[in-house]
Amino acid sequence: MDPPHWAPASSDATLLVRKVHELRRVQLGELGPADLRTLISQQVALPYVLPLAVRLLLEEPLLAYFHKGDPLLATVRVPASAWSLRPELGARLRTVITALPEAAVAGLPRGAVEELARFVAQPASLR
């Protein structure tokens, strides 16, 4: 899924490393929300998985995996350079974030409000 070829995970690799190696072999259409969150949080295959994640988040921005909104938070944490490839995705996600009810955002983990605000306020040059 994501060039270049990776060698198999070593026998002493962590569960997360083994999971990421496994997910790289899954067809994009078969990746679920938890898979997308894992790949995005590890910054793997971003040009391929960001569009899928944004599509999910446009429908359900506060989707939960470990906790409410964690796929969204993983997505807004990716480097600005990843968004520069698909600026329209970032713009659509910003629109969804700014439309979230204040009470819903307040229920997210500590620091989430600031992370979402930082993403929404990114300078246009980084969008």
Phi, psi and omega in degrees: 000319188235102179296158357279175179299137176255142172291156178301152177298142180290160183296336180258015180294152178291165178301320180296315179298316178298320180296315180297317177300318179295316183294332179295342181263358181274138176299141183307316182294346181262356179285131177267176180305319180294322178296315179299316179300317180297311181297318180294316181295334177264003178056046180249131175060034184305319179300336182265321187268335179302313179301322179293317180295316180298319178303316177295317184290333176295327179276321184217080187298331183257030174311142182246143170236279172282317179211167182304125175084003184293327173297322178296315181295320177298321182291318181285347179275350182294154181300148179303329181299328178293324180285335182295337178287330182221069185300332180294329177295314178299319180297317180294320179292322177300319179299317180295317182297316182292339179272353180295137177297142181304321180295324180292319180292323180296336180277000179279165180301160180304135179090348183294319181302316181293320179295318179295317179297320179297317179296313181298325184270006180307137178303149181303330180293338179263355181278000000 
